[in-house]
Amino acid sequence: MPPCERHRDLRRLARHVRSNSSVSRRSGLTRSPTKETVDPNLDVNLPYRTLSANANLAEYVAEVPQGSIPGPRKPDGKGEYQLVTFTPGDKENPKNWSHRYKWYCTMVVAITCFVLAFASSVITSDIIGMTKEFGVSEEVGLVSITVFVVGFGVGPMVFAPLSEIYGRRVIYASTLFVAVIFVIPCAVAKNIGTLIACRLIDGIAFSAPMTLVGGTLADLWRNEERGVPMAAFSAAPFLGPAIGPLVGGFLSDAAGWRWLYWIQLIMASVVWIAITFTVPETYAPTILARRAKKLRKETNDDTHVTEQDLDLRPMSERLRIFLIRPFQLLFGELIVMLISLYMSVLYGLLYMFFVAYPIIFEEGKGYSSGITGLMFIPIALGVVMSAACAPLVNRHYMTMVHKYNGHPPAEVRLIPMMISCWLIPIGLFIFAWTSYPRLTWVGPCLAGWPVGFGFLFLYNSANNYIVDSYQHQAASALAAKTFIRSFWGAGVVLFTTQMYHRLGYQWASSLLAFLGLACCGIPFLFWTYGAAIRKKSKYAYGGDDDDVVAGGPNDVEKNKARVDGPGMPVHADPEDLRRAQSYVSNP
């Protein structure tokens, strides 16, 4: 069949599938016409699309000896499509790769994530040197940080759906290449305008790998294997910003501010080479789509397709869904709004530290940029220790999964959050009232440990709570959180210097501590009222009517676990849940 005729055939099939409540399948593959059930363990490898209740999601996780499973009937009624699958032990299935090679791929993408986060903060070590050379104010110099962080918030809105249409590898390779190229103009810039414009492009380009890492780990590891790799990755986005000022301080003292960009170029080039030439495609739908294309060519049989082939919506429609829905959730859902507010405060605090530390230690104590960078070590240690505790948190959660027969309350995710939220204001109060110039450096330096430890716990708990609360809509909820968080983090660095100079070291830091303290009430609010809020929500996941949870009819946790109110409509997007679960540890 000519390609144009096959294309029209698939379009007719797509319309046929969307217009019917069910499509007949062979035994074991039938979907309910009225209720779409979503198994979180199944939906870890699905393509980006609005799948109907008829879509055969098993294609992407099944390993079938014959290499295909029955698909929907062709629109002409003559035969049916065959959905291409992996075969048992298939070497092209990333989950079947050797343990050693999967760990290699994991470390490459995790180090890539570290490098990108490192690039966001390393230049804070010598903003003054750059502003003096260009003859601009410090506030203008700080815009180079602001636009980079803005790019981190904007890029994922586009790159996430693109990666699930064209695959991970092409997005990794192309965006990292662009980022590497545009670091060079930053290093040789003759004016502040060039530097700021190129930093914005770098921020957008660097955001893509940061967005895809969680999905790559979901591609590589089975659910029961994923705990340690995800913990190893989750520390990288926070270690990078903590290590950046440490390295940048000594480097700028020795070689000047331009070398803060040359070091980014060197590190980004290394990870670009590694990820482009040594890490193959990991996204199952892309791998199977290529296999189906090859089979059609070799057999001259157009029935070999994938579910992804059946989705022929224009790109504009897919992007529209992904761009608009986050804002509907941000402004219409109390849980998303308050969690986003909390995470924005924390993210802003992280970037405020990059400006506050030079004020406290360089202005106040007369330290060099290199010595000031050493003060970030406790933050890094806190992040590492928090990541080391992740398996313990996961073990506790698994006990709750068993207790509630696989359906624990969403509010269980708040337990680590309710414990660790106090660490942020404690660390900030210590930082505030030990920051007098006449006092030793030990107090404000060690105050970074509880802050670093609390950051990772809070972020992962918040992301998990959003995923469990919204399920199908969770990726859009996380996108809303990332967007508003990035803009807040980008903005706060512009007024941090003035705030510290006008309020004084102690009260400026105390103000941040009081903000953190006020936010501590958010997890407790949702622990008490979260189930009621979700029950009245238009978008919150309503649960499965057949779910069985522990306890009797008076079990309080049962009321939290099941929301039998309006909840999520049946035609929700399974790919949103899959994407959210992939990004759950992505800050």
N, C-alpha and C positions, 0 to 999 in steps of 0.2 A: 504494500500500500504506500503511495507517495506520502511524504511527510506532511504536505498541506492537508490531505484527506484525513490522515491519522489525527492531525491537530484538531480538525473540525469534529472528528469522531469523539475525541476526548472531551471537547467542549460540550457536546451533547450529553455525554455521560455525566459530566460534572453537574449540568443542569438537572439531569434525571435524578442523581443522587440527592441533590439539595431539595428537590421537590417531593420526594417520597420519604415516608417515615421509617421505612425499613427496606432492606435489600436481602433477598434470600441468600443464605449461605449454607455451606455444608455443615454437618454436625459439629458443634463445638465452637462455631464462629459467628453465631447469630447474635445480633445486638437488639436490645429492647427498644421498641419504637417510642416509648414514652419517658424513659428514664436513662440518663447516661451515667453509668457508674465509672468512677475513676479510681484506679488502684495506684497509689503513689509509688509503689515499687515497679509498676509497669511503665508509667509515663515518664521515663527518664531519657528517652531517646527519640522523641517524636518530632516531626517536622513543624515548621512554623506554618500554621494554617488554621482556619476555623473548621475543625472537623465536625461532621455531623455525627449523629448517634450510629450511623451505618458504617463509619470508617473502621477498617480492620487494623486496629492499632498493634495487633500482635506481630504484624509483618516486621517491625523494627527490633523485636526482641526474641523472635522465634528462631530456632535452628532446626530446619526441616531437611530430611535426607534428600528429597527430590528438588530442594532449592526454591520452592514456591508453594504458595497456598492459594486456594480459590478466591478470586475477587468478584466484584459485581458483574452482572451480565452486561454484555455489550448493548448499546442502544438499539442496534438492529435486531436484537434477540437471538442472534446466531452465535452461540458460544458465550464464554465468559472470559474476563481478563484473569491473568495469573499474576499475583503479587509476588515479586521476587523477594526471597529471604536469604539469610545465611544458612549454611549447612552445618551439621554438628562438627564442632572443632574447627570451624572455618578460620583460616589464617588471616583473612581480611577483616574479620570481626575484631575490633580493638580490644574487646574484653577477653579475647583468647590469646592475645599477645603474651609473651613471656613476662613473668613477674619483674624481672630485671629491666626489660625494655619499657614496661609501663612506668616503672619508677624513674627511668631516665627521662621519659616524656614529661612526667609530673614535675620533676626538678627543673627541666628546661622552661616550662610555662610558669612555674612558681618564681624562678629567678627573673624571668621576663617581667613578671608583675612587680617584683622587688625593684628592678631597674626603673620602671616607669614611676613608681612612687618616690624613689630616690630623686628622680629628675624634678619632681614637683617642689622639693624642699632644699636641694643643695645650693641653689642660688641665694637663699636667704643669708648665707654666711657672709656675703660681701655686697649687699645692696648699696652701701655707702660708696664703695669704690666705683661702681658703675654710674651712680648718679653724679658723682664729682666729675667724671670724665665727660659725661654728656651735658653737664651743666643744668640738670633738672632737680626738682625737689625730691625728697625721699618718698612722698606720696605717689608721685609719678613713677618712680622706680618700682614701687610695690605693685603697680598695675601689671608688671611682668609676671607676678605670682597670680594675681587675680584672673587674668585672661586664661592662664593655663588651667586653673581649677574650674573655670566656667566651661572650658572645653571638655573636661572630665564629665560634666553633667549633661552636655548636649550630645556628644558623640554616641553614647549607648542607645539613644532613642532611634538612631538609624542603623547602627552597625549590628545590633542584636538581631533584628529580623533579617537583615541581609545575610548574616552568617548562617541562618537556618534555611536560606534559599540556595546559596552558592557554596556553602561549606565553611568550615573553620579556617582551613589552611590558606585559602586565597585572601581572606580578610586579615589574618595574621601577617602574611607576607607583604601585602600591598600597603597596609596602614603603617606597619613598622618601617617600611622603606621610605614612605613619605616623611615619617617622623625623623628618621636619620638624616634625610636630605635637609630638612628645615632646621635642624640643630646648627648646621654650618653657618647660615646667615646670622644666627644669634651670636655665635662666637666671634664673627668678624664685623659685626654691625658697626656702622659709623654714626648712627643716630638712634634715639630711643624709639622712634616710630617703627623702624625696621625690626628692632628686637621684639617689641610688643606684638606686632603682626605675626611674626614667625612663632612666637611663643603660643599664640592662640591656635595656630595651625598644629603645632606640636601637641598641645593639650587635647585637641579633638582626635588627632591620629593616635596618640598614646592611649586614649580611652578605650579603643577597640580591643586590644589584647587584655586589658584589665577586665573588660566585660565578658570576654569569652573563656577565661581560665576556668571558672566554675563549671561551665558546660563541658569543657574538654575533660575535666576530671570525671564528670558523670558519664562521658563516653567511654572512658578507659576502665573504670572500676565498677564492679558489681556493688550493690547496696551494702552487703555485709563486709566488703573490703574497703569501703571508701572512708572510714573514720579517720585513720591515721594520715592518708594522703591529703584529705581536706583540712585537717588540723595543721599540717605542714604548710599548706598553701595559705591558710587564713592569716598567718602571722606576717606574710610577706608584704601586704599593702600597708601595714603599720610599722614594720621594721624599716622600710625604705625611707619614710619621712623622718624617722628618728636617727638613722645612720647618715642621712644626707648632710645635716649641719656638722656632724662630727668629721666627716671626710672633707667637706667643703671648707671648714674653718682652717685647717692646716694647709690645704691646697691653695686657698686664696692668699694666706699669709706668705706662702713661698713663691707663688707664680702669678698672682693677680686674678682679678675676677673673671677674665675671659676663659681661664682654664676650668672654671666651673661648668662651662658649656662643652669644652673639649672632652672632659671626662664623661659627660653624658653621651657625646658622639661615640667615644670608644666603647662604652658599655652597651649602648643601644645597638651598635653595629655587630657586636659579638652575639647578642641574643637574637638579632635578626637573622644572622647566618645560621645559628643553631636551630632556630624554630622553622626556618624556611627550607633548609636542606637536610635536616635530620629527623623532623617530626612529620609523619605523613598525615593525611586526612583521617580524622577520628570520628566524624559525624556519620552515623549509620545511614540516615536517609540519603546523604550525598553519595556514599559508597555504593549503596544498593541501586541508586538511580543510574550510576555509571555502569553497573553490572547489567541492569535492564537494557540500557542503550546498546551495550555490546551484544547481548543476546538477540535483540531485535535485528541487529545487523548480520550476525552470524547465521541465524536461523530463518531470516526473512519472515519472521512471525511477529506481528505487531501486538500480540496479546500480552507480552512480557512488559509489565509496568510496575510502578510503585504508587503508593497512595499520594506521594508528592506530585507525581505526574498528573494526577487527576485534579489537582488544584490549579486552575488556570485563571484565577483572579488577577487583575492587573496589579502591578507593584504599587500604584497609587492607593489602591484600596487597602492593601496590607499595611502600608505606612500610615495611612489615615487612622486606622484602628489603633495602632501602636502609639501614635502621637497624641490622640485626643483622649483616650480612655484614662491615662494617668491623671489628668487634671480633673476629670469627673470624680475620680476616687479621692484625690487630694482635697477638694473643696466640698465633697458630699459625704465623706465618711469620717466620723470622729476618730476612729482608731488610726486610720492612715494619717490624718491631720496631726494628731498629738504625737504619734511615734515619729513622724517626719520632723516635727518641731524638736523633739528630744534629740534625735540624731543630728539635726542641724546645729544645735547648741554644742554637741560634742565635737562635730567636725570643725566648727568655727573655733572651738577651744584649741584643737590640735594645731591649726594654722596660726592662731594667736600666739602660741608658744614660740613659734619661729621668729616672731617679732619681739616678744616679751623677754626671752632669754638674753639676747644681746643688750637689751635695756638694763636688765638686772645685773648681769655679770660683766658686760663691757663698760657701760656707763657707770654703774654703781660701784663695781669692784675693780675696774681697770684691767680686766683680763683681756687677752688676745682672742681673736676669732677661733683659733685652734683650741685653746683652753675652754672657751665657752662651748664649743662643740662637744667636749668631753662631758659636759653636764647633761647631755641627752642620753647618756648610757643607761641610767636607771629606767628611763621610759622604755628603751629597747628591751631591757631585762624583764620588765613587767609584761611586755607583749609576748616575749618568748615563754615565760612561765605560764601566762594565761593560755597560750596555745597548747602547752604541755598538759594543761588540765582539761582540754577539750574531750579527750576520750572518757574521762571520768564523768563529765556532764552527759555525754552521749550514753554511757552505761546506765546512768540514772534514768534517762529518758526511755531507754529500752525496757527498764523494769516497769515504767508506767504504761508502755505499749502492751506488755504482757498482762498487766493488771486490768486494763480496759479492753482486752481482746482485740488489740490492733487499732483501737480508736480512742486514744487518750484525749482529754480536753485540750483545746488550744491554749488555755491559760497555764497549762503545765510548763509551757515554754517561758513563762514569766518568772519562774522560780530563780534561775541564775541571775536574771535581771534585777529582781528584788533584793538579792544579796549583794551584788557587785555595784549597784547604783550609788551606794554610800561612799565607795572608795574615791570617786571623782571629787566631791566637795571636801572630803578629808584631806586629800592630797593638795587641793587648791588652798585650803586654809593654812596648811603647813607652809606651802610655798609663799603665801602672802606675808605671814607674820615672822618668817625667818629671812626675809629678803632685804633687811636693813643692810646698807653698805658696811657698817661696822661689824656685823656678825659673820661667822664663818660660812663658807660655801656649802657645807655639808647639809644644812637644813633644806634650802631650796633645791639642791641637787637631788637628794633622796626623796623629796616630795614627788618627783616624777614617777617613782615606782608604782604607787597605788593608782595613779592616773593611767599609766600604760597598761597595767593589769586590768583595770576596769573597762578601758576602751573596748578591748576585744570581746570580753564577756557580753557587754551591753549590745554591741553591734550584732553579734551572732544571735543573741536571744531575740532582739527586736526583729531581725530578718525572719527568723523561724516563726515568731508569733504572727507576723503578717502572712506568711505562707500558709500556716495552718488555719488562719481566720478567713482568708479569701480564696485559697486554693486556685481555682481556674483564673481568677482575676489577680492573682498575687504578683505576677511579673509586672503588670501595669502599676500595682501599688508600690512595688519596689522601685520602679522607674520614677514614679512621682517623688518618692523619698530621696532618691539619688539626685534628681534634678534640683529640688529645693535646697537640699543639703549642700550641693556644690555651689550654688549661687550665694548661699549664706556664708560658707567658708571662704569664698572669693571676696566677699564684701568686707568681712570683719578685719582683714589685715590692713585695710586702708585707714582705719581709725584707731588701731591698737596703740600706736605711738602716742597720739594725742591723749588718749584715755589714761595711759600710764603717767604721762607728764602732768596732767591736770589733776587727777585723783591721787596720785602718789602710788608707789609700788604696792603698799599694803592694801589700800582700799580698791585699787583697780583689780587686783587678784581676788580680793574678797567679793567684789561684785560678781565675778565669774563663778566663785564658789557658791554664792547665794542662788545664782541661776541654776547651777547644777543641783543644789539642794531642793529648789522648787520642783525641778523635773523628777525628783525621786518619787513624787506622788503618782506619776503617770502609771507605772506598772502596778501599783497597788490599786489604783482606780479601775484598771481593766481586770485585775484579779477578782474584784468584787462585782463589777457591773459589765464586764466584757461580754458575757453570754447574752445578757439582756440587750446590749447595744447591737450585737450581731443579729439577734432575732428580729429587730426592727429594720435592719439594713436591707437595702435594695441589692447590694452586691455581695454581701458576705456569704460564704459557702453554707448551704443549708444541711449538709450531711446526707447520708443515704438512709432511706427509711428502713432498710434491712439491717443497719448497723446494730451490733449487740455490744453493750458496754457493761462493765462490772457494776455490781451493786444493785440494790432494789429500787423501787419506784421513788423512794425518798432520797436517793443518793444525790447529794448536792453536785458532785462532780459530773453526774449524768446530765444534769441540766446545763452544765457548762459545755459538755462534749457535744450535745445534740441541740441544734437550733432548728426547730420545726416551724419556724415562721416563714416570712416571704422568701428570704435567702436568695441564693443564686438560681437563676432560671435554668431550665434543663439544657438550653442550647449554648451553654458556656463553652469557652475555648480551652480544650485540654492542653494545647501547646503553651498556654499561659502558665499553667501549673508546672509543666515540665521545665519551662525556662526558669521559673521561680526557684524550683528545687535545685536546678543546676547552679544558680547564682546565690544560693542561700548564704554562703560564707563570703560573698563578695562585698566589701565595704563600699 
